[in-house]
Amino acid sequence: MTAVGGKWYYAVMNSDIQTIRELVVGQSEKVKRLKREVAKTIVGQEAMVNGLLIGLLTHGHVLLEGVPGLAKTTIIRTLAEALATKFQRIQFTPDLLPADLVGTMIYLPGEGRFTTRKGPIFANFVLADEINRAPSKVQSALLEAMQERQVTIGEETYPLAGLFLVMATQNPIEQEGTYPLPEAQVDRFMLKLVVSYPPRDDERKILDRALSNEPPQHEQVLSAEEIFEMQRIVERIYIDESVKDYILSIIRATRFPETMGLKSLEPMIEFGASPRATIGLGKGAQAVAFLNGRAYVTPQDIKDIAFDVLRHRIILTYEAEAEQLTSEDIIAKILDTVPVP
């Protein structure tokens, strides 16, 4: 790749990349149609919508954090209604049991045997609502499903659907009745999206829609096979070797900041990003390029997805918390310092 006039171009646009570009362009109308369906209910929140689409396109689970009332649950339900797939919503509560999630063995007295009753986890899209209100036993059960795409009931292991995505919402951990999610589980979420209050103009539109008492009717605009097709195209989006090195430099800066000229961050970071973050940056950037109608990844795509991929994977020290630094502050400093290819 070579930089010309501040824009990225390929020195040689080979036939394979041209083929991928044609495939990407061919899918653009489907993506627009899906966004239009979501916009029937959701006003604004473009970053949140794109984040969910990136998770959908990359087989990546998504965690949404924000105070109650910001349409976190609504946007996930709306997206699911626009897809011809099976959707299940699970309300996480302090008394939830693992069996309520994955299922259990039921004894049939008349037949003298046990049978398996599968739980709501056996769906294509699972909404784990207020996930951080459930105890650790339930989190462990969900962890196996997210990572292994299978669940164990009794002595049997059952595979989950080929199209399986967990979209979870959580309230800020400062709120009463919440449990901090284990780091191992948080790391399984490819993206963590932080939802903020809407701008005044958007909130006015929300109010007008709510007062109209006319709930929108959603159409199923994409099938599971069409989603699989998009996922296969995203996997073929080209990433140049220099862009791969850029990803590795960003990840290394979270682990060994002094080696990247960020010695001041060394006492602020307890643990850096895991290899899942490296993969997440690459796959996430491919999806960003796809949504932007390109067949190749640019360094800006990496920057666009970096906060969502890294904010929940950088563990800060007590010193950083004492200085009121956040993981977003650390990521911003890293992106400002690591050389762009």
C-alpha positions in Angstrom: 0.0 0.0 0.0 1.1 3.5 -0.5 -0.1 6.9 0.8 -1.1 9.5 -1.8 -2.6 12.8 -0.8 -3.5 11.6 2.6 -5.6 8.7 1.2 -4.7 5.0 0.9 -4.5 3.3 -2.4 -3.1 0.0 -3.5 0.0 0.1 -5.6 -1.4 -2.9 -7.5 -5.1 -3.5 -7.5 -5.0 -7.2 -8.4 -7.9 -9.1 -9.8 -8.7 -10.9 -6.5 -9.2 -7.6 -4.6 -11.3 -6.3 -7.4 -13.5 -9.4 -7.2 -13.9 -8.9 -3.4 -14.8 -5.2 -4.0 -17.6 -6.3 -6.4 -18.9 -8.7 -3.8 -18.8 -6.0 -1.1 -20.7 -3.5 -3.3 -23.2 -6.2 -4.2 -24.0 -6.6 -0.5 -24.3 -2.9 0.3 -28.0 -2.7 -0.5 -28.8 -5.5 1.9 -26.9 -3.7 4.7 -28.8 -0.5 4.0 -32.1 -2.3 4.0 -31.3 -3.8 7.4 -30.3 -0.4 8.8 -33.6 1.1 7.5 -35.5 -1.6 9.4 -33.6 -0.8 12.6 -34.2 2.9 12.1 -38.0 2.4 12.2 -37.6 2.0 15.9 -34.2 3.4 16.9 -33.4 7.1 16.5 -29.7 7.9 16.0 -27.3 5.6 17.9 -25.4 5.0 14.6 -22.3 3.9 16.5 -24.2 1.3 18.5 -26.0 0.0 15.3 -22.7 -0.4 13.5 -21.1 -2.1 16.5 -23.9 -4.7 16.5 -23.5 -5.2 12.8 -19.8 -5.7 13.2 -20.5 -8.4 15.8 -23.0 -10.0 13.4 -20.5 -10.0 10.5 -17.6 -11.4 12.5 -19.2 -14.1 14.7 -18.4 -11.8 17.7 -20.3 -11.4 20.9 -21.2 -7.9 21.9 -21.6 -6.2 25.3 -23.5 -3.0 25.6 -23.1 -0.9 28.8 -25.2 2.1 29.8 -27.7 3.3 32.4 -31.2 2.0 32.1 -33.5 3.5 29.5 -31.1 4.0 26.6 -32.8 1.5 24.3 -30.0 -1.2 24.7 -32.6 -4.0 24.9 -34.8 -2.4 22.2 -32.1 -2.1 19.6 -31.0 -5.8 20.0 -34.6 -7.0 19.8 -35.2 -4.7 16.8 -32.2 -6.1 15.0 -33.3 -9.7 15.7 -36.8 -9.0 14.4 -35.3 -7.9 11.1 -33.5 -11.2 10.7 -35.2 -14.5 9.8 -33.6 -16.3 12.7 -34.5 -17.6 16.2 -34.2 -15.0 19.0 -34.4 -15.5 22.7 -34.3 -12.9 25.5 -33.0 -14.0 29.0 -33.5 -11.6 31.9 -30.6 -12.1 34.2 -31.5 -11.9 37.9 -29.7 -12.8 41.2 -31.8 -16.0 41.5 -31.2 -17.2 38.0 -29.8 -20.8 37.8 -27.6 -22.3 35.1 -30.4 -24.7 34.2 -32.6 -21.7 33.4 -30.1 -20.8 30.8 -28.9 -24.0 29.2 -31.6 -26.5 30.1 -31.9 -29.5 32.4 -32.7 -33.2 32.6 -36.4 -34.0 33.1 -37.6 -37.4 34.5 -40.5 -39.0 32.8 -42.2 -41.2 35.3 -44.5 -43.0 32.8 -41.5 -44.0 30.7 -39.0 -44.5 33.5 -36.3 -42.4 31.8 -34.8 -38.9 31.7 -35.1 -36.5 28.7 -33.3 -33.3 27.9 -35.2 -30.0 28.0 -33.1 -27.5 26.2 -32.9 -23.9 27.5 -33.2 -20.5 25.8 -29.5 -20.6 24.9 -30.4 -22.8 21.9 -31.1 -19.9 19.6 -29.3 -17.9 16.9 -29.5 -14.6 18.8 -29.5 -14.6 22.6 -30.1 -11.3 24.5 -28.6 -11.6 27.9 -30.4 -8.7 29.5 -28.6 -7.0 32.5 -26.0 -9.8 32.4 -24.1 -8.5 35.5 -27.1 -9.0 37.8 -26.6 -12.8 37.8 -24.2 -14.8 40.0 -21.0 -16.5 39.0 -22.5 -19.9 38.4 -24.7 -18.6 35.6 -21.8 -16.6 34.1 -19.8 -19.9 34.0 -22.6 -21.6 32.1 -22.7 -18.8 29.6 -19.0 -18.8 29.2 -18.9 -22.3 27.8 -21.6 -21.4 25.3 -19.8 -18.2 24.2 -16.4 -19.7 23.8 -17.0 -23.3 22.8 -20.4 -22.8 21.1 -21.7 -25.8 22.9 -23.3 -26.5 26.3 -23.3 -29.5 28.7 -26.5 -30.8 30.2 -25.9 -33.7 32.5 -23.3 -35.9 30.9 -24.1 -34.9 27.3 -22.7 -32.0 25.3 -24.9 -30.3 22.7 -23.6 -28.0 19.9 -25.2 -24.7 19.4 -26.5 -23.3 16.1 -24.0 -22.4 13.4 -25.2 -18.8 13.6 -24.9 -18.0 17.4 -24.4 -14.6 18.8 -24.7 -13.3 22.4 -25.7 -9.7 22.7 -25.6 -8.7 26.4 -26.5 -5.5 28.2 -25.2 -4.4 31.5 -25.7 -1.6 33.8 -22.7 0.4 35.1 -21.1 -1.6 38.0 -21.5 1.3 40.3 -25.3 0.6 40.3 -26.9 -1.4 43.2 -27.4 -5.1 42.7 -24.7 -5.7 40.0 -21.8 -8.2 40.0 -18.5 -7.4 38.2 -18.2 -9.9 35.3 -15.1 -12.2 35.5 -12.2 -11.0 33.3 -12.3 -14.3 31.4 -15.9 -13.8 30.4 -15.5 -10.2 29.5 -12.6 -11.1 27.2 -15.0 -13.4 25.3 -17.0 -10.4 24.1 -15.4 -9.1 21.0 -16.8 -5.6 21.4 -17.9 -3.5 24.4 -20.1 -0.6 23.3 -20.7 2.2 25.7 -24.2 3.8 25.2 -24.6 7.4 26.1 -27.6 9.8 26.3 -29.0 10.9 22.9 -28.6 14.4 21.6 -31.5 16.8 22.2 -32.8 16.6 18.6 -32.8 12.8 18.6 -34.5 12.7 22.0 -37.3 15.0 20.6 -37.8 12.5 17.8 -37.9 9.6 20.4 -40.6 11.6 22.3 -42.7 12.2 19.2 -42.6 8.5 18.2 -43.6 7.4 21.7 -46.5 9.8 21.9 -47.8 8.7 18.4 -48.7 5.3 19.8 -48.0 3.7 16.4 -45.6 0.8 17.0 -43.5 0.1 13.8 -44.0 -3.1 11.9 -40.7 -4.8 11.1 -40.0 -7.0 8.1 -37.5 -9.9 8.1 -35.0 -8.6 5.5 -32.1 -11.0 5.9 -32.0 -14.8 6.2 -29.4 -16.9 8.0 -27.8 -17.9 4.7 -27.5 -14.3 3.6 -25.7 -13.5 6.9 -23.4 -16.4 6.3 -22.6 -15.1 2.8 -21.7 -11.7 4.3 -19.5 -13.3 6.9 -17.6 -15.2 4.2 -17.0 -12.0 2.2 -15.8 -10.1 5.3 -13.3 -12.8 6.0 -11.8 -12.1 2.5 -11.3 -8.4 3.1 -7.6 -7.7 2.4 -5.3 -6.6 5.2 -1.9 -5.4 4.2 1.2 -6.6 6.1 1.9 -3.1 7.3 -1.6 -2.8 8.7 -1.1 -6.2 10.5 2.1 -4.8 12.0 0.2 -1.7 13.1 -2.3 -4.0 14.9 0.5 -5.8 16.7 2.2 -2.6 17.7 -1.1 -1.3 19.3 -1.6 -4.5 21.2 2.1 -4.6 22.3 1.7 -1.0 23.6 -1.0 -2.2 26.0 1.3 -4.9 27.4 4.8 -3.3 27.3 4.1 0.4 26.9 7.8 1.4 27.5 8.9 -0.5 24.3 6.6 1.8 22.3 7.8 5.1 23.9 5.0 5.1 26.4 6.9 4.7 29.7 4.5 6.9 31.5 1.7 4.3 31.0 3.7 1.4 32.5 2.6 2.0 36.1 -1.0 2.5 34.9 -1.6 -0.8 33.2 -2.0 -4.0 35.3 -2.7 -6.3 32.4 -2.7 -5.6 28.7 -4.9 -6.9 25.9 -5.1 -10.6 25.2 -4.5 -12.3 21.8 -8.3 -12.3 21.4 -7.9 -8.5 21.1 -5.4 -8.9 18.3 -7.8 -11.1 16.4 -10.7 -8.7 17.3 -8.9 -5.7 15.9 -8.2 -7.5 12.6 -11.7 -9.0 12.2 -13.4 -5.8 13.4 -11.4 -3.7 10.9 -12.4 -6.0 8.1 -16.1 -5.5 9.1 -15.6 -1.7 9.2 -14.1 -1.8 5.7 -17.1 -3.9 4.5 -19.6 -1.5 6.0 -17.7 1.4 4.3 -17.9 -0.5 0.9 -14.2 -1.3 0.7 -12.3 -4.5 -0.1 -9.3 -3.6 2.0 -8.5 -2.4 5.5 -6.9 1.0 6.3 -5.2 2.2 9.5 -8.2 4.4 10.1 -10.4 1.3 10.3 -8.2 0.0 13.1 -8.6 3.3 14.9 -12.3 3.3 14.4 -12.7 -0.1 16.1 -9.9 0.1 18.6 -11.9 1.6 21.6 -14.7 -1.0 21.3 -12.2 -3.9 21.1 -9.8 -2.8 23.8 -11.8 -0.8 26.5 -12.8 -4.0 28.4 -9.5 -5.8 27.9 -7.1 -3.3 29.5 -7.0 -3.8 33.3 -5.8 -0.7 35.2 -3.8 -0.4 38.3 -4.9 1.3 41.5 -2.6 4.1 40.7 -4.5 4.8 37.4 -7.8 4.7 39.3 -6.5 7.1 41.9 -5.6 9.5 39.1 -9.1 8.9 37.6 -7.7 7.5 34.3 -9.9 5.2 32.3 -9.1 2.6 29.7 -10.3 5.0 27.0 -7.6 7.5 28.1 -5.0 4.8 27.8 -6.2 3.7 24.3 -6.3 7.3 23.1 -2.7 7.9 24.2 -1.6 4.7 22.5 -3.3 5.6 19.2 -1.8 9.0 19.3 1.7 7.6 19.8 2.0 4.4 17.8 3.3 5.3 14.3 0.7 4.9 11.6 2.0 3.0 8.5 
